[in-house]
Each structure stands twice: as C-alpha cells, then as structure tokens.
Amino acid sequence: MKFLATCFKAGAQARGAALLLCLAGLIGLAPAHALQLTDDRGVSVILAQSPQRIVSLLPSLTESVCALGECQRLVGVDRYSNFPASVRSLPVVGGGLDPNIEAILALKPDVVLLAVSSRASQRLESLGVKVVALEPKRHADVQRVLQRIGQLLEIPQAQGADRLWRIIDASVSAAAQSLPPEAKNTRVYFEVSRGPYAAGESSFIGETLTRLGVKNVVPAALGPFPRLNPEFVVRANPDLIMAGNRSMLAMASYPGWGSIKAVKEQRICSFAPEESDVLVRPGPRMAEAARIMARCIVNKSGAGAE
C-alpha cells in the first residue's frame, strides 16, 4: 500500500518518467506465471498459476478435463457427472443450477468450472472463489471450450485441444461415411426429453444429424431445443424417431402418434441411459454419439438388419 501511495504522489508531482517507473514496478509485482483467459461470459479470469484443484458443475466440462488427461485435478463434481468412471468416487456438490456452496468451499478449489446459465457464479466470486463459465452449445463451441480448458490446464494446444478436436471431427466424418446411400435423407425426429423437447437443426445434436446426411424434421427456426406441441410431430411424420427410455414412456400418451410412419413401422431407437448421456452432452464424446446415431439409422431405416 505504501508503494501505491508513493506512485500516486509521484504521478501527481511529475506526471512523467516517475509515474512510468512506478507502473513498471507495479507490473513487476504481478505473479511471474499468471494465467489469464476470457470465459463465455466475456469475463477475464486471472489465476496465479494453472489450477490443481478443480470443481466441475457441468458433465461436459468434467469430461473435457478428463479427455485432456487431467482428471486427477478434479476434486468435486455435480450430481450428473458420471464419466469417466473415476469421477464417480469424487465428492458430489449438488447440481449445476443448485450447487451446495458450502460443500464447494470445503474442497478449497483453485477454480470452479460451470455453465454460463448457472446462478452460482456471483455467489462463489463474492466468497473469493475463481469461476470460469463455459457452455458449449454447438460443434464449434465444443472445439472452443476444449481450447479454453486446455489453456486453463496449460496443455500445449497442438498436443491437447487441437489434437483431440481433430480426432473428434474425423470420427464424426467416419460415422457419416459408414452410412449406405439408401440411409441418407431419412427424416428424423430426436426427442431430448419429455415435453416433448426436441433437438432442432441448430442444436449440436441437429448438427451431428446433418453431418450424418439425414433430415431433421425440427427446423432451425424453432430454436435448438424447442418444446413442441405433439401434433407438430404428427404433421411432420418422421421416418425415424430417436429418444431416451424415459421419453419413450411419455410418447405412448401423445395424441395421434399412432399414425406416425415411424411408430407404425416400429422405426424407433430407444436409448439406454448411458447412451442418452453420450448423445445429449456437447463434449469430447460427440464422436461416440455420432456412431450411436449412425447405428440407429442403419438398423431402423431399412438399409440394414432390423
């Protein structure tokens, strides 16, 4: 503080070289290896060094840390983070929207990773906890978030995020190439959860379907994950329906769905919870998600074995 006061006094009296020298001194006081990045809120986050104790409140971010080979830095996760298996033994600190602040503080994290939509950011920051908000929604976002996390972990991009993204991108392309020509242009409805909430063309799931060469019956104009009137799907009359097991239970009660082509011909892929987790998380397992979708399309489009 005395140094600061001297600087300001020098600035007031000299306004020249003395002030510049003082500012240079202040810069010298900053940590030699300070790490700075801008998160998805547009907030610049400065850390004295790469964090060694990380709490993640979003499954896709948990998976990204682990995919970059730094799972051991995680000290706590949200209740939905369940992959890879090693994170299941970590302390659970609630959900992304309703985290247990006291439990997070008890873990003494260097940083907390969470979604932009989480309400916990301000509360944690007011308590002196560093927060990095990252929320992938599209394929390009997944690449960018991997790069940000790689930067946070101080992993050279060529060895970490860039290499990982090339593998993901190439694997999605390979899944598309595995589809026979007759499976292309299949009209698909993907139900994310009961409501029904669908994956539109503009969502990351919709982007994967487009890359696979099939047609999403939910247009981009409706948004990434719109809640639909069940009659919309009846009118769209998809050739194939993809849904999680829980969604399938609700589908039976949707009015008029018995007349849909996919329902009449039993062209429905009902995914187990483990597969659903892969499909609905925009993260490093997107290539696996593409393979799951491709397998469904082949088996249920009439192009492969029923």
C-alpha positions in Angstrom: 0.0 0.0 0.0 2.9 2.4 0.8 4.3 1.6 -2.6 1.0 2.5 -4.3 0.7 5.8 -2.3 4.3 6.8 -3.4 3.3 6.0 -7.0 0.3 8.2 -7.0 2.2 11.0 -5.3 4.9 10.8 -8.0 2.3 10.8 -10.7 0.7 13.9 -9.2 4.0 15.8 -9.0 5.9 14.6 -12.0 3.3 13.1 -14.4 6.2 11.7 -16.4 9.1 9.3 -16.0 8.5 8.8 -12.3 4.9 7.6 -12.9 6.0 5.2 -15.7 8.7 3.8 -13.4 6.2 3.2 -10.7 3.8 1.5 -13.1 6.6 -0.7 -14.2 7.2 -1.6 -10.6 3.6 -2.5 -10.1 3.7 -4.8 -13.2 6.7 -6.4 -11.6 4.6 -7.2 -8.6 2.2 -9.4 -10.6 2.8 -13.2 -10.4 5.5 -14.2 -12.9 3.4 -17.1 -14.3 -0.1 -15.6 -14.0 -2.6 -17.3 -16.2 -5.4 -15.2 -17.9 -8.3 -16.3 -20.0 -11.7 -15.0 -21.1 -14.7 -17.2 -20.3 -18.1 -17.4 -22.1 -19.5 -14.5 -20.0 -16.8 -12.3 -21.5 -15.2 -12.1 -18.1 -11.4 -12.0 -17.9 -10.2 -14.5 -15.2 -6.7 -14.3 -13.8 -5.1 -17.1 -11.8 -1.7 -17.1 -10.2 -1.0 -20.5 -11.8 -2.7 -23.3 -13.6 -5.3 -24.7 -11.1 -4.5 -28.0 -9.4 -7.9 -28.3 -7.5 -10.9 -28.1 -9.8 -14.6 -28.4 -9.1 -16.8 -29.0 -12.2 -20.5 -28.3 -12.2 -21.2 -29.4 -15.8 -20.8 -33.0 -17.1 -19.4 -31.9 -20.5 -16.8 -29.8 -18.7 -15.9 -32.7 -16.4 -15.5 -35.0 -19.4 -13.4 -32.4 -21.2 -10.9 -32.1 -18.3 -10.5 -35.8 -18.3 -10.3 -36.2 -22.1 -7.3 -33.8 -21.9 -5.7 -36.1 -19.5 -6.0 -34.1 -16.3 -8.8 -36.0 -14.4 -6.6 -36.1 -11.3 -7.1 -32.3 -10.8 -10.8 -32.7 -10.2 -11.7 -32.6 -6.5 -15.5 -32.4 -6.8 -18.3 -32.7 -9.4 -22.0 -32.1 -9.9 -24.5 -34.9 -9.4 -24.8 -35.6 -13.1 -21.1 -36.0 -13.9 -20.6 -39.8 -14.2 -18.0 -40.3 -16.9 -15.3 -41.5 -16.9 -15.9 -44.0 -14.1 -13.2 -42.5 -11.9 -15.2 -39.3 -11.3 -18.0 -41.3 -9.6 -15.8 -41.5 -6.4 -15.4 -37.8 -6.1 -17.4 -35.6 -3.7 -20.7 -34.5 -5.2 -21.6 -30.9 -4.6 -25.2 -30.7 -5.9 -26.3 -29.7 -9.4 -25.2 -27.0 -11.8 -28.2 -24.9 -11.0 -28.4 -25.7 -7.3 -24.9 -26.4 -6.1 -24.0 -26.7 -2.4 -21.8 -23.6 -1.9 -20.6 -24.8 1.5 -19.5 -28.1 0.1 -17.7 -26.4 -2.7 -15.8 -24.1 -0.3 -14.9 -27.1 1.9 -13.0 -28.6 -1.1 -10.8 -25.4 -1.4 -10.9 -25.3 -5.2 -8.5 -23.2 -7.2 -11.3 -22.8 -9.7 -14.9 -23.8 -10.3 -16.0 -24.7 -13.9 -19.7 -24.1 -14.5 -22.2 -23.2 -17.2 -23.0 -19.6 -18.1 -26.6 -20.2 -17.1 -25.6 -21.3 -13.5 -26.7 -18.9 -10.8 -23.8 -19.9 -8.6 -21.2 -17.6 -10.3 -21.8 -14.4 -8.4 -22.2 -16.1 -5.0 -18.9 -18.0 -5.5 -17.0 -15.0 -6.7 -18.3 -12.9 -3.8 -16.7 -15.5 -1.5 -13.3 -15.2 -3.3 -13.6 -18.4 -5.4 -12.3 -18.2 -9.0 -15.0 -19.1 -11.5 -14.7 -20.0 -15.2 -18.1 -20.2 -17.1 -18.0 -22.3 -20.3 -21.1 -23.5 -22.0 -20.8 -25.5 -25.3 -24.0 -25.5 -27.4 -22.7 -26.1 -31.0 -19.9 -28.1 -32.5 -17.7 -25.0 -32.8 -18.4 -24.3 -29.2 -17.1 -27.7 -28.2 -13.8 -27.0 -30.0 -13.5 -23.6 -28.4 -14.3 -24.9 -24.9 -11.7 -27.6 -25.3 -9.2 -24.9 -26.2 -10.1 -22.8 -23.2 -9.8 -25.7 -20.8 -6.5 -26.7 -22.4 -5.3 -23.1 -21.8 -6.5 -23.3 -18.2 -4.6 -26.6 -17.7 -1.6 -25.2 -19.5 -1.6 -28.0 -22.1 0.0 -27.0 -25.4 -2.8 -26.8 -28.0 -1.0 -29.0 -30.6 -0.8 -31.8 -28.0 -4.1 -31.2 -26.3 -7.2 -29.5 -27.5 -6.4 -29.2 -31.2 -5.3 -32.9 -31.4 -8.4 -34.0 -29.6 -10.7 -31.9 -31.8 -9.2 -33.4 -34.9 -9.9 -36.9 -33.7 -13.5 -36.0 -32.8 -14.1 -34.3 -36.1 -12.6 -37.1 -38.1 -14.5 -39.7 -36.2 -17.8 -37.9 -36.9 -17.0 -37.8 -40.6 -16.1 -41.5 -40.5 -19.5 -42.2 -38.9 -21.2 -40.3 -41.7 -19.3 -42.3 -44.3 -20.3 -45.6 -42.7 -24.0 -44.9 -43.7 -25.1 -46.6 -47.0 -26.6 -44.2 -49.7 -30.1 -45.6 -49.1 -30.0 -44.4 -45.4 -29.3 -40.8 -46.4 -32.1 -38.3 -46.3 -34.0 -40.3 -43.7 -36.4 -37.9 -41.9 -35.5 -38.0 -38.2 -37.2 -36.7 -35.1 -34.9 -36.6 -32.0 -36.7 -36.2 -28.6 -34.3 -35.0 -25.9 -36.8 -35.2 -23.0 -40.4 -35.4 -22.1 -42.5 -32.3 -23.0 -41.8 -33.1 -25.7 -38.5 -31.2 -26.0 -36.8 -31.8 -29.4 -33.3 -31.4 -30.8 -33.7 -28.8 -33.6 -31.4 -28.4 -36.6 -29.5 -25.6 -34.8 -28.5 -27.7 -31.8 -25.3 -29.7 -31.6 -27.4 -32.9 -31.9 -29.0 -31.4 -35.0 -25.6 -30.5 -36.4 -24.5 -34.1 -36.0 -27.6 -35.4 -37.7 -26.9 -33.0 -40.6 -23.4 -34.3 -40.9 -24.7 -37.8 -41.0 -26.7 -36.8 -44.0 -30.2 -37.3 -42.6 -33.0 -34.7 -42.4 -34.1 -33.2 -39.1 -37.9 -32.6 -39.1 -37.5 -29.8 -36.5 -36.2 -26.7 -38.4 -33.6 -24.3 -37.0 -36.2 -21.5 -36.9 -37.8 -23.2 -33.8 -34.5 -22.9 -31.8 -32.0 -25.5 -30.6 -34.2 -27.4 -28.1 -37.8 -26.3 -28.6 -40.8 -27.6 -26.6 -43.2 -28.8 -29.3 -46.9 -29.5 -29.5 -47.1 -33.3 -30.1 -49.3 -32.5 -33.1 -46.3 -30.9 -34.8 -44.5 -34.3 -34.9 -47.7 -35.9 -36.2 -47.8 -33.5 -39.1 -44.0 -33.8 -39.7 -44.5 -37.6 -39.9 -40.8 -38.6 -39.5 -39.4 -41.9 -40.9 -37.4 -42.5 -37.7 -37.6 -41.4 -34.1 -34.7 -41.3 -31.6 -35.4 -41.0 -27.9 -34.2 -41.9 -24.5 -36.0 -44.6 -22.5 -37.8 -42.0 -20.3 -39.1 -40.2 -23.3 -40.5 -43.4 -24.7 -42.7 -43.8 -21.7 -44.3 -40.4 -22.3 -44.6 -40.9 -26.1 -47.3 -43.6 -25.7 -49.7 -40.9 -24.4 -49.0 -38.3 -27.1 -52.2 -37.8 -29.1 -52.2 -39.0 -32.7 -48.8 -40.6 -32.6 -50.1 -44.0 -33.6 -50.5 -42.6 -37.1 -46.8 -41.5 -37.5 -44.9 -43.6 -40.0 -42.0 -44.3 -37.7 -44.4 -45.5 -35.0 -46.5 -47.7 -37.3 -43.3 -49.3 -38.8 -41.6 -49.5 -35.4 -38.6 -47.4 -36.6 -37.8 -46.1 -33.1 -34.5 -46.1 -31.3 -34.9 -46.1 -27.6 -31.6 -45.3 -26.0 -30.4 -46.6 -22.6 -29.5 -44.0 -20.0 -25.7 -44.5 -20.7 -26.2 -43.9 -24.4 -28.5 -40.9 -23.7 -25.8 -39.3 -21.6 -23.4 -39.6 -24.6 -26.0 -38.2 -27.0 -27.1 -35.1 -25.0 -23.7 -33.8 -23.9 -21.8 -31.5 -26.2 -18.3 -32.6 -25.3 -15.4 -34.9 -26.2 -17.8 -38.0 -26.7 -19.5 -36.4 -29.7 -17.8 -38.9 -32.0 -19.3 -41.8 -30.0 -22.7 -40.0 -30.2 -22.4 -39.9 -34.0 -21.6 -43.6 -34.1 -24.7 -44.4 -31.9 -26.9 -42.3 -34.2 -25.4 -43.9 -37.3 -26.1 -47.4 -36.0 -29.7 -46.4 -35.2 -30.2 -45.0 -38.7 -28.8 -48.2 -40.4 -30.8 -50.6 -38.2 -34.1 -48.7 -38.5 -34.0 -47.1 -41.9 -34.4 -50.3 -43.8 -30.9 -50.1 -45.0 -29.6 -52.7 -42.6 -30.7 -55.5 -40.5 -33.9 -54.9 -38.5 
